Amino acid sequence: MTVETVARVTPSEGRAPALDPIVTSVIGLRLEAVAKEMAVAALRTTRSSIFNLVGDFITAITDARGRTLAHTEYAAIIAYSVEPSLAAIIERFEDISDGDVFLHNDVFTGGNQNHDLGVFVPVFADGVLVAWSVCKGHQADMGGSVVGGYDPSIVEVWQEAFRIPPIRYYEAGRLRSDLRDLIAANVRLQYVMDDLDAMIGACRVGARGIDQLIEHYGTKRFAAHSDELLSASARTVTAEIATWPRGVWQGESIMVSDGIDPFRRYRIACELTIDDDGVCFDYSATDDQAPGFTNMPASSAMAGVRIALLMVLAAGGVQVERNHGLLAPVRVVFREGSLLNPTFPAATMFGNQMCDEVFEAAMVALSQPLPERVTAGWNQALGTAYSGIDPRDGNRKVFFGSFNRGGAGAMSGADGHDALGFTGSVGQTRTPDVESYEIAHPIRIDRYERWPDSAGAGRWRGGYGTITQRTLLADDLTGSTLGDDVVAEGAAPGPGLAGGEDAGLNTLTLTAPDGSVRTWGSKERIPGIVEGTLVTCIMGGGAGYGNPFERPAEAVLSEVLDGLCSVGWAALHYGVVVDPTTGTVDRSATEARRSRR
């Protein structure tokens, strides 16, 4: 069936005590602090670099009904997918007890990606369920047909991972060792189980913080003020949307390659309606689901919409807590059988990466009623994942090429951020420390810097992309790509706005030790990569906003002097003539060139 999501903020049961706005604020801030403490615990205790160097995980606190109160957002695409998973757990189990721990990853019962495993710990006070402490993150392996999971040839869910519907992993404080053995038997890497233990530990840090809050304020005051946190967000967003223009607008984005046909194009379409009932993002016109792994579960697609909405609110100076109440006046529709709500047993491993297209379609639609609030097109992500035996210790490892970062789109009044990367993390997942990354993996980072002339020109330019070169130091590695915007596939760049130029595209190549070079596609798995292979990734910049010839000449000159913008690029794209011998702007030549446009 078609999935329609709408947040509802209703008070908890029972007569609520009088509300104190200061207490509400203090509880909200304390919950945020507890979520951050949980994240630090996960960073310090997990073994996988996907967690402790990249930060591809989140921590969250919800109320007893599974409504998010606070969270960290190292990977926002995961943070905004917590509620559907927890809803499946609450629906499945009626006998939740103190000391229980629940696990879930299944995309067909609310999960966002089968490799994003969630740990959910109920928190009790005086025998009553009062909250949930949550940690959810990407696992290096979750079984399936290939280690690491990224295989474009996968066509059904059983091939991509070991599915975990809602299960009780600890029962009243006792580990169910049979379930642990079952999971361990289906996972290739022991450190995945170690990371699971660390995630449970992080959740217990969160539970302890909630216990301390309730000990101070009491169960009823905590519940009442938690309700008010959600209601305050709902009121803020509702009041803001009431000021937006009324009407219906269209936006779209194109995904190129489904991993089976590298030139197949798919349309992700958004119809935006703003009326007296709020705002609706309807993706029903999106193309039908793909035969391979380029499908996106509805919970993950919902997260992409939420990221776009938060950016538009922030651009208008709207300060709102990122909790369940944020979406109270918002409806999102995903048609069953489409790319954004595939039917069982579709493969969906690539789904999180499709946040780029969901986000872009929403931004294009929003750019029509709210042109001052949106960003121009972003460079779409192109990640790499590797698996193989590390010759230094003989252990099998899975690791990401986590330095591939393109530029963000510009907006009215601000240049795009350089090397921000994937819209699904909005720059919050980390670029790892180079030395730590090299110690952890059989790889050498030879070059990582901003790519000159990569920013889409505009009155406000897009963010600069990057060039990364790395040498692989193990033999017989398997590499997989997960992304879009590859030049060789004829990708469509993110659009510039108000006269700004489009975003840049990506180029990824493998140079073997014998000097032979091959292009790596956006969704392609390559086995048998030999030791000494050089991987070169050039990520494009973001799109510009506004007429490039209106950009201050001094701003262009500054980037010429920094080596980011060439003299030729400055003249061609900005109409700014720089004398390379003096390092100054030729004013008369610049005025003449700009006047001809």
ROMI-490183 format. One record per residue (C-alpha): x, y, z; residue number from 1; residue in one letter. Coordinates in steps of 0.1 Angstrom, whole numbers, plus 5000, padded with zeros to 4 digits. Layout:
! ROMI-490183
    X    Y    Z   n res
    X    Y    Z NUM   a
...
END
This chain:
! ROMI-490183
    X    Y    Z   n res
 5000 5000 5000   1   m
 5010 5036 4996   2   t
 5028 5049 5027   3   v
 5016 5082 5041   4   e
 5035 5095 5071   5   t
 5023 5122 5095   6   v
 5035 5130 5130   7   a
 5008 5134 5156   8   r
 5015 5151 5190   9   v
 4991 5139 5216  10   t
 4996 5141 5254  11   p
 5006 5112 5275  12   s
 4979 5095 5295  13   e
 4970 5107 5329  14   g
 4965 5142 5344  15   r
 4996 5163 5337  16   a
 5011 5186 5363  17   p
 5015 5223 5356  18   a
 5041 5231 5330  19   l
 5071 5252 5337  20   d
 5088 5265 5305  21   p
 5121 5266 5323  22   i
 5118 5230 5333  23   v
 5108 5221 5297  24   t
 5139 5238 5284  25   s
 5162 5222 5310  26   v
 5148 5187 5303  27   i
 5153 5192 5266  28   g
 5188 5203 5270  29   l
 5196 5175 5294  30   r
 5182 5149 5270  31   l
 5204 5163 5242  32   e
 5234 5161 5266  33   a
 5225 5125 5274  34   v
 5223 5116 5237  35   a
 5257 5131 5232  36   k
 5271 5111 5261  37   e
 5258 5080 5245  38   m
 5275 5089 5212  39   a
 5308 5095 5229  40   v
 5305 5061 5246  41   a
 5299 5045 5212  42   a
 5328 5063 5196  43   l
 5352 5052 5223  44   r
 5342 5016 5226  45   t
 5333 5003 5191  46   t
 5360 4986 5171  47   r
 5349 4993 5135  48   s
 5363 5024 5118  49   s
 5328 5028 5103  50   i
 5318 5038 5138  51   f
 5348 5052 5156  52   n
 5365 5070 5127  53   l
 5337 5078 5103  54   v
 5307 5081 5128  55   g
 5281 5063 5106  56   d
 5257 5059 5135  57   f
 5233 5078 5158  58   i
 5221 5078 5193  59   t
 5186 5088 5204  60   a
 5161 5091 5233  61   i
 5124 5086 5228  62   t
 5094 5087 5251  63   d
 5076 5056 5261  64   a
 5055 5057 5229  65   r
 5086 5058 5207  66   g
 5084 5095 5198  67   r
 5119 5110 5194  68   t
 5128 5135 5221  69   l
 5165 5141 5213  70   a
 5192 5125 5192  71   h
 5227 5130 5178  72   t
 5229 5130 5140  73   e
 5263 5119 5128  74   y
 5243 5102 5101  75   a
 5210 5120 5099  76   a
 5196 5095 5074  77   i
 5197 5070 5103  78   i
 5185 5094 5130  79   a
 5153 5102 5113  80   y
 5146 5065 5107  81   s
 5145 5055 5144  82   v
 5108 5059 5150  83   e
 5095 5034 5123  84   p
 5118 5006 5137  85   s
 5108 5013 5173  86   l
 5071 5014 5163  87   a
 5075 4978 5150  88   a
 5090 4967 5183  89   i
 5063 4983 5204  90   i
 5036 4967 5182  91   e
 5053 4933 5183  92   r
 5058 4930 5221  93   f
 5032 4936 5248  94   e
 5053 4923 5277  95   d
 5082 4947 5276  96   i
 5102 4944 5309  97   s
 5130 4963 5327  98   d
 5163 4948 5316  99   g
 5151 4940 5281 100   d
 5172 4948 5250 101   v
 5156 4947 5215 102   f
 5173 4945 5181 103   l
 5160 4954 5147 104   h
 5172 4960 5111 105   n
 5145 4947 5088 106   d
 5136 4972 5060 107   v
 5102 4956 5056 108   f
 5092 4963 5092 109   t
 5103 4999 5094 110   g
 5141 4997 5090 111   g
 5160 5021 5067 112   n
 5188 4997 5057 113   q
 5195 4961 5066 114   n
 5231 4970 5076 115   h
 5219 4997 5099 116   d
 5213 4976 5130 117   l
 5194 4992 5158 118   g
 5196 4986 5196 119   v
 5166 4996 5217 120   f
 5166 4996 5255 121   v
 5134 5004 5274 122   p
 5138 5026 5305 123   v
 5115 5020 5335 124   f
 5108 5041 5366 125   a
 5087 5027 5394 126   d
 5077 4998 5372 127   g
 5064 5020 5344 128   v
 5080 5023 5309 129   l
 5090 5060 5306 130   v
 5115 5062 5277 131   a
 5137 5043 5252 132   w
 5174 5046 5248 133   s
 5186 5039 5212 134   v
 5218 5034 5193 135   c
 5217 5026 5156 136   k
 5245 5023 5131 137   g
 5260 5008 5100 138   h
 5276 4974 5105 139   q
 5307 4963 5086 140   a
 5289 4930 5077 141   d
 5254 4916 5083 142   m
 5257 4884 5063 143   g
 5241 4881 5029 144   g
 5258 4870 4997 145   s
 5289 4892 4999 146   v
 5309 4906 5028 147   v
 5300 4942 5034 148   g
 5267 4939 5015 149   g
 5273 4962 4986 150   y
 5267 4941 4955 151   d
 5248 4957 4926 152   p
 5239 4922 4913 153   s
 5217 4916 4943 154   i
 5180 4914 4934 155   v
 5162 4903 4966 156   e
 5164 4911 5003 157   v
 5177 4876 5014 158   w
 5208 4881 4993 159   q
 5218 4914 5009 160   e
 5218 4907 5047 161   a
 5206 4886 5076 162   f
 5172 4901 5084 163   r
 5164 4909 5120 164   i
 5127 4917 5126 165   p
 5119 4929 5161 166   p
 5136 4905 5185 167   i
 5142 4905 5223 168   r
 5180 4901 5227 169   y
 5181 4905 5265 170   y
 5151 4893 5285 171   e
 5148 4909 5319 172   a
 5185 4915 5321 173   g
 5195 4880 5308 174   r
 5213 4876 5274 175   l
 5195 4852 5251 176   r
 5227 4834 5241 177   s
 5209 4813 5215 178   d
 5200 4845 5196 179   l
 5236 4858 5200 180   r
 5249 4826 5185 181   d
 5224 4828 5156 182   l
 5235 4863 5147 183   i
 5272 4855 5151 184   a
 5268 4825 5129 185   a
 5255 4848 5101 186   n
 5281 4875 5104 187   v
 5316 4871 5089 188   r
 5334 4896 5112 189   l
 5338 4891 5149 190   q
 5341 4928 5156 191   y
 5305 4933 5144 192   v
 5295 4914 5176 193   m
 5319 4935 5196 194   d
 5303 4967 5181 195   d
 5269 4953 5191 196   l
 5281 4950 5227 197   d
 5294 4986 5226 198   a
 5261 4998 5212 199   m
 5242 4982 5241 200   i
 5267 4998 5265 201   g
 5259 5032 5249 202   a
 5222 5026 5254 203   c
 5228 5018 5290 204   r
 5246 5051 5294 205   v
 5215 5068 5280 206   g
 5192 5048 5304 207   a
 5213 5059 5333 208   r
 5210 5096 5322 209   g
 5172 5092 5319 210   i
 5171 5076 5354 211   d
 5188 5106 5368 212   q
 5164 5130 5352 213   l
 5134 5112 5365 214   i
 5149 5109 5399 215   e
 5151 5147 5400 216   h
 5118 5156 5383 217   y
 5095 5126 5389 218   g
 5078 5104 5363 219   t
 5047 5126 5357 220   k
 5067 5159 5354 221   r
 5091 5142 5330 222   f
 5063 5129 5308 223   a
 5044 5162 5308 224   a
 5074 5183 5300 225   h
 5085 5158 5273 226   s
 5051 5162 5257 227   d
 5056 5199 5258 228   e
 5089 5196 5240 229   l
 5071 5179 5211 230   l
 5042 5203 5212 231   s
 5065 5233 5211 232   a
 5083 5220 5180 233   s
 5049 5213 5164 234   a
 5037 5248 5171 235   r
 5068 5264 5158 236   t
 5068 5245 5125 237   v
 5030 5250 5121 238   t
 5033 5287 5126 239   a
 5062 5290 5101 240   e
 5044 5270 5074 241   i
 5014 5292 5078 242   a
 5034 5321 5064 243   t
 5045 5302 5033 244   w
 5029 5308 4999 245   p
 4999 5285 4990 246   r
 5001 5264 4959 247   g
 5014 5233 4942 248   v
 5049 5229 4927 249   w
 5069 5201 4911 250   q
 5105 5190 4915 251   g
 5125 5161 4903 252   e
 5159 5145 4903 253   s
 5175 5118 4881 254   i
 5194 5087 4893 255   m
 5216 5072 4867 256   v
 5225 5035 4868 257   s
 5207 5008 4888 258   d
 5238 4986 4891 259   g
 5226 4963 4864 260   i
 5223 4988 4835 261   d
 5249 5016 4841 262   p
 5230 5039 4817 263   f
 5195 5034 4830 264   r
 5179 5066 4843 265   r
 5153 5068 4870 266   y
 5131 5098 4879 267   r
 5125 5107 4915 268   i
 5096 5132 4915 269   a
 5081 5154 4942 270   c
 5048 5173 4941 271   e
 5048 5199 4969 272   l
 5015 5212 4981 273   t
 5013 5240 5007 274   i
 4978 5248 5019 275   d
 4959 5256 5051 276   d
 4965 5221 5064 277   d
 5003 5224 5062 278   g
 5027 5210 5037 279   v
 5027 5177 5017 280   c
 5056 5161 4998 281   f
 5040 5136 4975 282   d
 5065 5113 4956 283   y
 5038 5092 4940 284   s
 5050 5101 4904 285   a
 5085 5086 4911 286   t
 5094 5057 4888 287   d
 5086 5021 4896 288   d
 5111 5001 4917 289   q
 5143 4989 4902 290   a
 5152 4953 4896 291   p
 5184 4955 4916 292   g
 5195 4972 4949 293   f
 5187 5008 4940 294   t
 5155 5010 4960 295   n
 5148 5030 4991 296   m
 5126 5020 5020 297   p
 5100 5045 5029 298   a
 5115 5052 5064 299   s
 5148 5062 5048 300   s
 5130 5083 5021 301   a
 5111 5100 5049 302   m
 5144 5109 5065 303   a
 5156 5126 5033 304   g
 5125 5148 5032 305   v
 5131 5157 5069 306   r
 5166 5168 5062 307   i
 5154 5191 5034 308   a
 5127 5206 5056 309   l
 5151 5213 5084 310   l
 5174 5232 5060 311   m
 5146 5253 5048 312   v
 5135 5261 5083 313   l
 5170 5270 5094 314   a
 5175 5292 5064 315   a
 5145 5312 5075 316   g
 5160 5316 5110 317   g
 5135 5292 5125 318   v
 5150 5276 5157 319   q
 5132 5243 5163 320   v
 5142 5212 5183 321   e
 5147 5182 5161 322   r
 5122 5159 5176 323   n
 5089 5141 5167 324   h
 5070 5174 5167 325   g
 5089 5187 5138 326   l
 5067 5169 5113 327   l
 5033 5176 5129 328   a
 5021 5198 5100 329   p
 5039 5177 5073 330   v
 5026 5148 5052 331   r
 5048 5126 5030 332   v
 5035 5102 5005 333   v
 5054 5073 4989 334   f
 5036 5051 4963 335   r
 5039 5013 4969 336   e
 5060 4997 4942 337   g
 5080 5028 4935 338   s
 5117 5034 4941 339   l
 5109 5049 4974 340   l
 5085 5023 4987 341   n
 5094 4990 4970 342   p
 5074 4958 4975 343   t
 5087 4927 4993 344   f
 5112 4911 4986 345   p
 5130 4939 4968 346   a
 5167 4946 4975 347   a
 5173 4980 4991 348   t
 5210 4981 5001 349   m
 5217 5012 4981 350   f
 5186 5030 4995 351   g
 5203 5054 5020 352   n
 5225 5069 4991 353   q
 5193 5078 4973 354   m
 5188 5106 4999 355   c
 5206 5128 4974 356   d
 5178 5124 4949 357   e
 5150 5127 4974 358   v
 5166 5158 4988 359   f
 5172 5174 4954 360   e
 5136 5168 4942 361   a
 5123 5184 4974 362   a
 5147 5214 4970 363   m
 5137 5220 4934 364   v
 5101 5220 4944 365   a
 5107 5243 4974 366   l
 5128 5267 4953 367   s
 5097 5279 4935 368   q
 5076 5292 4965 369   p
 5107 5298 4987 370   l
 5136 5308 4965 371   p
 5155 5325 4993 372   e
 5154 5295 5016 373   r
 5168 5266 4995 374   v
 5202 5254 4984 375   t
 5212 5250 4947 376   a
 5220 5214 4936 377   g
 5247 5194 4955 378   w
 5272 5172 4941 379   n
 5258 5137 4946 380   q
 5278 5113 4967 381   a
 5301 5086 4953 382   l
 5314 5063 4980 383   g
 5337 5033 4978 384   t
 5337 5002 5000 385   a
 5365 4976 5002 386   y
 5368 4941 5016 387   s
 5396 4917 5018 388   g
 5424 4903 5039 389   i
 5448 4927 5056 390   d
 5483 4913 5050 391   p
 5496 4929 5082 392   r
 5475 4907 5105 393   d
 5457 4882 5083 394   g
 5423 4894 5093 395   n
 5394 4901 5070 396   r
 5383 4937 5070 397   k
 5356 4959 5055 398   v
 5363 4996 5052 399   f
 5349 5027 5033 400   f
 5368 5051 5012 401   g
 5356 5079 5034 402   s
 5374 5108 5018 403   f
 5352 5112 4988 404   n
 5334 5145 4994 405   r
 5318 5168 4969 406   g
 5306 5203 4974 407   g
 5273 5216 4987 408   a
 5250 5239 4968 409   g
 5250 5276 4974 410   a
 5220 5296 4986 411   m
 5209 5332 4986 412   s
 5235 5350 5008 413   g
 5260 5322 5013 414   a
 5285 5301 4994 415   d
 5281 5264 4995 416   g
 5303 5245 5020 417   h
 5334 5229 5005 418   d
 5338 5191 5007 419   a
 5306 5186 5027 420   l
 5297 5154 5010 421   g
 5265 5133 5013 422   f
 5232 5150 5020 423   t
 5222 5121 5042 424   g
 5248 5131 5068 425   s
 5249 5169 5060 426   v
 5286 5170 5068 427   g
 5283 5154 5102 428   q
 5299 5120 5095 429   t
 5336 5125 5098 430   r
 5365 5126 5073 431   t
 5388 5103 5092 432   p
 5422 5112 5105 433   d
 5445 5101 5078 434   v
 5471 5084 5100 435   e
 5445 5066 5121 436   s
 5428 5054 5089 437   y
 5461 5041 5075 438   e
 5468 5023 5108 439   i
 5434 5006 5107 440   a
 5434 4996 5070 441   h
 5457 4983 5042 442   p
 5456 5016 5024 443   i
 5478 5047 5020 444   r
 5463 5082 5014 445   i
 5485 5099 4989 446   d
 5465 5130 4982 447   r
 5434 5147 4997 448   y
 5426 5183 4988 449   e
 5401 5206 4973 450   r
 5398 5204 4936 451   w
 5404 5238 4918 452   p
 5377 5252 4895 453   d
 5352 5226 4908 454   s
 5327 5250 4924 455   a
 5296 5259 4904 456   g
 5299 5296 4897 457   a
 5273 5321 4910 458   g
 5268 5353 4929 459   r
 5273 5328 4957 460   w
 5294 5299 4945 461   r
 5289 5262 4952 462   g
 5312 5244 4976 463   g
 5344 5231 4962 464   y
 5348 5193 4955 465   g
 5379 5173 4963 466   t
 5405 5150 4947 467   i
 5416 5119 4966 468   t
 5443 5095 4956 469   q
 5449 5063 4976 470   r
 5470 5033 4971 471   t
 5456 4999 4981 472   l
 5481 4979 5001 473   l
 5465 4944 5000 474   a
 5461 4919 4972 475   d
 5428 4905 4959 476   d
 5406 4932 4974 477   l
 5370 4936 4963 478   t
 5358 4971 4958 479   g
 5322 4984 4954 480   s
 5309 5018 4946 481   t
 5277 5034 4959 482   l
 5267 5067 4945 483   g
 5259 5088 4914 484   d
 5270 5117 4893 485   d
 5296 5098 4873 486   v
 5307 5116 4841 487   v
 5311 5084 4821 488   a
 5275 5073 4828 489   e
 5260 5106 4815 490   g
 5248 5118 4849 491   a
 5227 5149 4853 492   a
 5244 5175 4875 493   p
 5226 5192 4904 494   g
 5209 5224 4891 495   p
 5221 5260 4897 496   g
 5195 5285 4908 497   l
 5187 5321 4899 498   a
 5213 5321 4871 499   g
 5239 5301 4890 500   g
 5258 5273 4872 501   e
 5252 5236 4878 502   d
 5271 5214 4902 503   a
 5300 5193 4891 504   g
 5302 5156 4883 505   l
 5325 5128 4895 506   n
 5353 5107 4880 507   t
 5366 5076 4896 508   l
 5395 5056 4881 509   t
 5417 5026 4890 510   l
 5453 5026 4879 511   t
 5469 4992 4882 512   a
 5506 4987 4889 513   p
 5512 4980 4852 514   d
 5498 5014 4843 515   g
 5465 5003 4829 516   s
 5435 5025 4838 517   v
 5399 5017 4841 518   r
 5369 5038 4849 519   t
 5349 5028 4880 520   w
 5311 5032 4877 521   g
 5288 5046 4903 522   s
 5273 5012 4913 523   k
 5299 4986 4903 524   e
 5316 4958 4922 525   r
 5351 4949 4911 526   i
 5368 4918 4926 527   p
 5405 4909 4925 528   g
 5419 4944 4928 529   i
 5457 4939 4931 530   v
 5481 4954 4956 531   e
 5495 4987 4945 532   g
 5464 4999 4926 533   t
 5460 5037 4928 534   l
 5424 5048 4932 535   v
 5417 5084 4920 536   t
 5384 5101 4929 537   c
 5375 5135 4917 538   i
 5344 5148 4933 539   m
 5325 5178 4918 540   g
 5315 5209 4935 541   g
 5281 5222 4944 542   g
 5259 5244 4922 543   a
 5259 5282 4923 544   g
 5232 5306 4932 545   y
 5227 5339 4913 546   g
 5244 5356 4884 547   n
 5282 5348 4885 548   p
 5290 5382 4870 549   f
 5276 5398 4901 550   e
 5300 5381 4925 551   r
 5324 5406 4940 552   p
 5357 5407 4920 553   a
 5376 5407 4953 554   e
 5360 5374 4963 555   a
 5370 5358 4930 556   v
 5406 5372 4933 557   l
 5409 5358 4968 558   s
 5402 5323 4955 559   e
 5426 5328 4926 560   v
 5454 5338 4950 561   l
 5445 5307 4971 562   d
 5449 5284 4941 563   g
 5413 5274 4941 564   l
 5402 5293 4910 565   c
 5423 5296 4879 566   s
 5428 5328 4861 567   v
 5410 5313 4831 568   g
 5381 5301 4851 569   w
 5378 5335 4868 570   a
 5376 5352 4834 571   a
 5353 5327 4817 572   l
 5328 5321 4845 573   h
 5329 5353 4866 574   y
 5340 5379 4840 575   g
 5369 5388 4864 576   v
 5402 5395 4847 577   v
 5432 5388 4869 578   v
 5467 5399 4860 579   d
 5488 5369 4869 580   p
 5520 5389 4871 581   t
 5507 5413 4897 582   t
 5480 5392 4914 583   g
 5455 5420 4910 584   t
 5422 5426 4893 585   v
 5423 5444 4860 586   d
 5394 5467 4866 587   r
 5389 5481 4832 588   s
 5391 5447 4815 589   a
 5368 5432 4841 590   t
 5342 5459 4835 591   e
 5344 5455 4798 592   a
 5340 5417 4800 593   r
 5311 5418 4824 594   r
 5293 5445 4804 595   s
 5292 5422 4774 596   r
 5272 5396 4792 597   r
END
